[in-house]
Amino acid sequence: MSYNRIATPRAYIDLISFNLAHGWSTPSNISMLQDDGSTAVTFDSGQKEDLFDLRPSNFVTIEAENQAFYIQYDTEFSTDTFAESSFLAILGHNFNAADAVFKVQTDDASNMGTPTTVSTTGSHTKVINARADASAGYIDPQNNGWTLITWSTQTTNNRYMRITIEDDTGTGSNFNTDLKIGAILYGEFMDFPNSPDMSVKTAIDYDNTKLQNSIGGSTYANTASFGQPVWSATLPWTLSTSDISTYTFEQRYGRINHAMNFSYITDTNLFAENMHSSAASEWFDSDTIHSMFYNRILGQHLPFLFTIDGSVTEQEGDYGLFRLADSGMKTTQVANRLWSMGLNLTETW
C-alpha cells in the first residue's frame, strides 16, 4: 500500500531471540552443517550467533564452496503449542547473486525423518521476494535484500526448524559467490485486532546531530549517524538484482517513529485468561496482545519486524525493525470488558 497508509498493523515476533534472551535456549541449540550432516559450515566472516542478533547489517559471509548446508534450531519444546510458528524472514541476504534457493521444514525429530515442508507452494504465502523454485518446496528469491514468507500456524510436528540452503542447480554445486546473510527471524506473527484510531502520528527523526556555532556565528553540524547501516548487498529493506550497497544517495535516512492508539479492544484480545497459568491456552499460547507481543519482545529489550498493513504483500516499503519507544504496555478501561491502548514505536537497527 505504502504512502504510509496505515491499516491493520502486524508484528512478527522472533521466537529464537526470545528464547535466547531469557535463557531457555543457548547457541548450542542452533546447528549449521553441510548436507552430509556432519561437516561444519565454513565462514569467511562472522559466526552463527550473528545470524540471530536481529541486526541485518551485521552479516555473515559463508564460503561458496560449502555447497548445500542447513541451519537447524531445536526449540527443546516437547509441547507442540509452545513451538508454534507462522513466519520466516531472512534479512540482508544476497541469494540472487549467489543463485541460492532455500526450503523451510519442521519436525519433532532432529533428523527430519517425517518433516513438514512449510515452504511448499500452496502451504505458504509469498509476502516479500519469495518466488517459487522449480524444485518442490524451495524458494528462489528473485532479488538480493530480504525475504519473508508466512504460513498457517504450524501446531504439530514442530520441535525442530530447519532451513536448507543450496545452489539452484543442486546440492553438489558451489554457490555463484560467497553467501551473505544478515539476520534470521522465525516465530509467529500477530495481527492487531483492529486498525488504530485516527490521528496516528508518524515522525521521521534525523537524530544524532549536534549543532555548534563559531565565534563568527557560523553553524556547524556534527552527525554521528544518518540512519541505518547498509546491508550486505543492498540498502536497508531494498530489493535489487545487483549490489547497490554503495548507492547511498538512494538510501532513506532518518528514524521512523509511529504513535498510535487502539480503542475498544476486548479484554480477551488484550489480556490472557491467567497470566500465571502453566496451561498453554491460558497464557503462553493465548494469542493475546499481552502474551504474544509485549511479553515475547520483553518490553523494549527485543526488536521485531513490523508492518503498517498486514494484508499487503510485495510492498517492502511498509516494513521495518522496531522497538517500543516507551517501557511497556499501558491500557485504559473505557467500558465493560473494553479497553484502549497506546502503541509508540521507534525504528531500530
C-alpha positions as CSV (number, residue, x, y, z in Angstrom):
1,M,0.0,0.0,0.0
2,S,2.7,2.4,1.0
3,Y,2.2,6.2,1.2
4,N,2.2,5.4,4.9
5,R,-1.4,4.3,4.6
6,I,-1.8,2.6,8.0
7,A,-4.4,-0.2,8.0
8,T,-4.3,-3.1,10.5
9,P,-0.7,-3.5,11.6
10,R,1.1,-6.8,12.0
11,A,4.1,-7.6,14.2
12,Y,6.4,-10.6,13.5
13,I,7.9,-11.7,16.8
14,D,11.1,-13.8,16.7
15,L,10.9,-17.0,18.9
16,I,14.7,-17.7,18.7
17,S,15.9,-14.3,20.1
18,F,13.2,-14.5,22.8
19,N,14.3,-17.9,23.9
20,L,18.0,-16.9,23.8
21,A,17.3,-13.7,25.8
22,H,15.6,-15.3,28.8
23,G,17.9,-18.3,28.9
24,W,15.7,-21.2,27.6
25,S,17.9,-21.6,24.5
26,T,21.7,-21.2,24.1
27,P,23.7,-21.1,20.8
28,S,24.2,-24.9,21.2
29,N,20.5,-25.2,20.2
30,I,21.4,-23.9,16.8
31,S,23.4,-26.1,14.4
32,M,24.9,-25.3,11.0
33,L,26.1,-28.3,9.0
34,Q,26.8,-29.1,5.4
35,D,24.5,-31.5,3.6
36,D,26.3,-34.6,4.8
37,G,25.0,-33.8,8.3
38,S,28.5,-33.8,10.0
39,T,30.8,-31.3,8.3
40,A,30.8,-27.8,9.8
41,V,29.9,-24.8,7.6
42,T,32.9,-22.7,6.7
43,F,32.6,-18.9,7.4
44,D,34.7,-16.2,5.7
45,S,33.5,-13.8,8.3
46,G,31.2,-13.9,11.3
47,Q,29.7,-16.8,13.2
48,K,26.4,-18.5,13.6
49,E,25.4,-16.3,16.6
50,D,25.5,-13.3,14.3
51,L,22.5,-14.7,12.3
52,F,20.2,-14.3,15.3
53,D,21.2,-10.9,16.8
54,L,18.4,-9.1,14.8
55,R,21.0,-6.7,13.2
56,P,20.9,-7.4,9.5
57,S,23.9,-5.0,8.8
58,N,26.0,-7.4,10.9
59,F,26.0,-10.1,8.2
60,V,28.0,-13.3,8.0
61,T,29.8,-14.5,4.9
62,I,29.7,-18.2,4.1
63,E,32.1,-19.7,1.6
64,A,30.6,-20.6,-1.8
65,E,32.3,-24.0,-1.7
66,N,30.1,-25.1,1.3
67,Q,27.6,-26.2,-1.3
68,A,24.3,-27.3,0.3
69,F,24.0,-26.7,4.1
70,Y,21.3,-26.3,6.7
71,I,20.6,-24.2,9.8
72,Q,18.6,-26.1,12.4
73,Y,17.0,-24.8,15.6
74,D,16.0,-27.0,18.4
75,T,13.3,-25.3,20.5
76,E,13.6,-28.0,23.1
77,F,9.8,-27.7,23.4
78,S,8.2,-31.1,23.8
79,T,4.7,-29.5,23.8
80,D,3.5,-28.6,20.3
81,T,1.7,-25.5,21.4
82,F,4.9,-23.9,22.7
83,A,6.8,-24.4,19.4
84,E,4.2,-23.0,17.1
85,S,5.3,-20.9,14.1
86,S,3.9,-18.9,11.2
87,F,6.7,-17.0,9.5
88,L,10.3,-16.9,8.5
89,A,12.2,-13.8,7.5
90,I,15.8,-13.7,6.1
91,L,17.2,-10.2,6.1
92,G,20.3,-8.8,4.4
93,H,21.0,-11.6,2.0
94,N,22.5,-11.9,-1.4
95,F,20.6,-15.0,-2.5
96,N,20.1,-13.7,-6.1
97,A,23.8,-13.0,-6.6
98,A,24.7,-16.4,-5.1
99,D,22.0,-18.2,-7.0
100,A,20.8,-19.7,-3.7
101,V,17.4,-21.3,-3.0
102,F,16.1,-22.5,0.3
103,K,13.3,-24.5,1.9
104,V,11.9,-24.5,5.5
105,Q,10.9,-27.6,7.3
106,T,9.7,-28.5,10.8
107,D,9.7,-31.9,12.6
108,D,9.6,-33.4,16.0
109,A,12.7,-35.5,15.1
110,S,16.2,-33.9,14.8
111,N,16.9,-35.9,11.6
112,M,13.8,-34.6,9.9
113,G,12.6,-38.1,9.4
114,T,9.0,-37.1,8.5
115,P,9.2,-33.3,8.1
116,T,6.5,-30.8,7.3
117,T,7.8,-28.5,4.5
118,V,6.1,-25.2,5.2
119,S,7.8,-23.6,2.2
120,T,5.9,-25.9,-0.3
121,T,3.9,-24.0,-2.8
122,G,0.3,-23.8,-1.6
123,S,1.4,-24.2,2.0
124,H,2.8,-20.7,2.5
125,T,2.2,-17.1,1.4
126,K,4.9,-15.3,-0.6
127,V,5.0,-12.0,1.2
128,I,8.3,-10.4,0.1
129,N,10.8,-11.6,-2.5
130,A,9.8,-15.3,-2.3
131,R,9.4,-16.7,-5.9
132,A,8.8,-20.4,-6.1
133,D,11.7,-22.5,-7.4
134,A,11.4,-25.3,-9.9
135,S,12.4,-27.8,-7.2
136,A,9.5,-28.7,-5.0
137,G,9.4,-27.0,-1.6
138,Y,12.2,-24.5,-2.4
139,I,12.0,-20.7,-2.6
140,D,14.1,-18.8,-5.1
141,P,14.4,-15.1,-4.2
142,Q,14.4,-13.0,-7.4
143,N,16.4,-10.2,-5.6
144,N,19.1,-9.6,-3.1
145,G,17.9,-7.9,0.1
146,W,15.4,-9.8,2.2
147,T,12.7,-12.4,2.0
148,L,9.5,-13.0,4.1
149,I,7.1,-15.9,4.0
150,T,4.2,-16.8,6.2
151,W,2.1,-20.0,6.7
152,S,-0.9,-21.2,8.7
153,T,0.3,-21.7,12.2
154,Q,2.3,-24.9,12.4
155,T,0.7,-26.5,15.5
156,T,2.2,-30.0,15.4
157,N,5.5,-31.7,14.3
158,N,7.4,-28.6,15.2
159,R,10.1,-29.0,17.8
160,Y,12.9,-28.6,15.2
161,M,13.0,-26.0,12.5
162,R,15.5,-26.5,9.6
163,I,16.4,-24.1,6.7
164,T,18.2,-25.9,3.9
165,I,20.1,-23.6,1.6
166,E,21.7,-24.8,-1.7
167,D,22.7,-23.7,-5.1
168,D,19.8,-23.5,-7.6
169,T,21.5,-26.2,-9.7
170,G,21.6,-28.8,-6.9
171,T,23.3,-30.0,-3.7
172,G,26.6,-30.8,-5.5
173,S,27.2,-27.3,-6.8
174,N,29.0,-24.4,-5.3
175,F,27.2,-21.1,-4.9
176,N,27.9,-18.5,-7.6
177,T,29.6,-16.3,-4.9
178,D,30.1,-16.3,-1.2
179,L,26.7,-16.3,0.5
180,K,25.8,-13.4,2.8
181,I,23.1,-13.4,5.4
182,G,22.3,-10.6,7.9
183,A,19.6,-11.9,10.2
184,I,17.1,-14.7,10.5
185,L,13.7,-14.3,12.3
186,Y,11.4,-17.3,12.9
187,G,8.3,-17.4,15.0
188,E,4.7,-16.2,15.0
189,F,3.1,-13.1,13.6
190,M,0.3,-11.2,15.4
191,D,-2.3,-9.1,13.7
192,F,-3.6,-6.3,15.9
193,P,-7.4,-6.8,16.5
194,N,-8.4,-3.7,14.6
195,S,-7.0,-0.6,12.9
196,P,-5.7,2.2,15.1
197,D,-7.7,5.3,15.7
198,M,-7.5,8.4,13.5
199,S,-4.7,10.9,14.4
200,V,-1.9,8.4,14.1
201,K,1.4,10.3,14.4
202,T,4.4,9.4,12.2
203,A,7.6,11.2,12.6
204,I,11.0,10.8,10.8
205,D,13.7,11.8,13.2
206,Y,17.1,12.8,11.9
207,D,18.7,12.3,15.2
208,N,22.4,12.1,16.4
209,T,23.2,15.6,15.1
210,K,24.8,18.3,17.3
211,L,25.0,21.9,16.1
212,Q,27.7,24.3,17.2
213,N,28.1,28.0,16.4
214,S,31.5,29.5,15.8
215,I,32.7,32.8,17.2
216,G,31.8,34.4,13.9
217,G,28.2,33.0,14.1
218,S,28.6,30.2,11.5
219,T,26.8,27.0,12.3
220,Y,28.5,23.6,12.1
221,A,26.9,20.2,12.3
222,N,28.4,17.0,13.7
223,T,26.3,14.0,13.0
224,A,27.2,10.6,14.4
225,S,25.0,8.7,12.0
226,F,22.4,9.5,9.3
227,G,20.4,6.3,9.6
228,Q,20.7,2.5,9.2
229,P,24.0,0.9,8.2
230,V,23.9,-0.6,4.7
231,W,23.3,-4.3,4.3
232,S,25.5,-6.9,2.6
233,A,24.3,-6.3,-1.0
234,T,21.6,-3.7,-0.8
235,L,20.5,-0.6,1.1
236,P,18.3,-1.4,4.1
237,W,14.9,-3.0,3.1
238,T,15.7,-2.5,-0.6
239,L,15.4,-5.3,-3.2
240,S,17.7,-5.4,-6.1
241,T,19.3,-7.9,-8.5
242,S,22.6,-6.1,-8.3
243,D,24.9,-5.0,-5.5
244,I,23.7,-1.5,-4.7
245,S,25.1,-1.3,-1.1
246,T,27.3,1.7,-2.1
247,Y,24.4,3.6,-3.7
248,T,23.9,5.7,-0.6
249,F,22.3,8.5,-2.5
250,E,19.2,6.3,-2.8
251,Q,19.0,5.4,0.9
252,R,16.1,6.6,3.0
253,Y,17.8,8.3,6.0
254,G,16.3,9.1,9.4
255,R,14.5,7.1,12.0
256,I,10.7,6.4,11.7
257,N,8.5,6.7,14.8
258,H,4.9,5.8,15.0
259,A,2.4,6.8,17.7
260,M,-1.0,5.2,17.5
261,N,-3.9,4.4,19.8
262,F,-6.3,1.5,19.6
263,S,-9.8,1.8,21.1
264,Y,-12.4,-0.7,22.2
265,I,-10.2,-3.8,22.3
266,T,-12.0,-6.6,24.0
267,D,-10.4,-7.9,27.2
268,T,-9.9,-11.4,25.6
269,N,-7.8,-9.9,22.8
270,L,-5.7,-7.9,25.2
271,F,-5.2,-9.9,28.3
272,A,-4.6,-13.7,28.8
273,E,-7.1,-15.7,30.9
274,N,-4.5,-16.4,33.6
275,M,-1.0,-14.8,33.2
276,H,0.4,-17.2,35.8
277,S,-1.0,-20.3,34.4
278,S,1.1,-23.3,33.3
279,A,-1.7,-24.2,30.8
280,A,-0.6,-23.1,27.4
281,S,-4.0,-22.0,26.3
282,E,-4.4,-19.7,29.3
283,W,-1.1,-17.9,29.0
284,F,1.8,-18.7,26.6
285,D,-0.4,-19.7,23.7
286,S,-3.3,-17.4,24.4
287,D,-2.8,-15.2,21.3
288,T,-3.4,-12.0,23.2
289,I,-1.5,-8.8,22.8
290,H,0.0,-9.1,26.3
291,S,1.3,-12.6,26.0
292,M,2.1,-12.8,22.3
293,F,3.5,-9.4,21.7
294,Y,4.6,-7.5,24.8
295,N,5.8,-10.5,26.8
296,R,7.7,-12.1,23.8
297,I,9.6,-8.9,23.0
298,L,10.4,-8.5,26.7
299,G,9.3,-4.9,26.6
300,Q,11.9,-2.7,25.0
301,H,14.6,-5.5,25.0
302,L,13.9,-7.1,21.7
303,P,13.2,-5.6,18.3
304,F,10.5,-7.0,16.0
305,L,9.6,-6.9,12.3
306,F,6.6,-4.6,11.9
307,T,4.3,-3.6,9.0
308,I,1.7,-0.9,9.0
309,D,-0.6,-3.2,6.9
310,G,-0.5,-6.9,7.5
311,S,-2.7,-7.7,4.4
312,V,-0.3,-6.2,1.8
313,T,2.3,-8.3,0.0
314,E,5.2,-7.3,-2.2
315,Q,5.4,-3.8,-0.7
316,E,8.8,-3.7,1.1
317,G,8.4,0.0,2.0
318,D,5.8,-0.9,4.6
319,Y,8.2,-2.9,6.8
320,G,11.0,-2.2,9.3
321,L,12.5,-3.4,12.5
322,F,11.1,-1.5,15.5
323,R,11.2,-1.4,19.3
324,L,8.8,0.0,21.8
325,A,9.5,3.7,22.3
326,D,8.4,3.5,25.9
327,S,8.9,1.0,28.7
328,G,5.9,-1.2,28.3
329,M,2.2,-1.9,28.0
330,K,-0.2,0.8,29.1
331,T,-4.0,0.3,28.9
332,T,-7.2,2.1,30.0
333,Q,-10.6,0.5,30.5
334,V,-13.2,2.5,28.6
335,A,-16.3,0.3,29.1
336,N,-17.2,-3.1,30.4
337,R,-14.7,-5.6,29.1
338,L,-13.4,-3.0,26.6
339,W,-10.0,-1.3,26.7
340,S,-7.9,1.2,24.9
341,M,-4.1,1.2,24.5
342,G,-1.4,3.3,23.0
343,L,1.5,1.9,20.9
344,N,4.6,4.0,20.4
345,L,7.3,2.5,18.2
346,T,10.7,3.6,17.1
347,E,12.8,2.2,14.3
348,T,15.9,0.3,15.4
349,W,19.0,-1.1,13.8
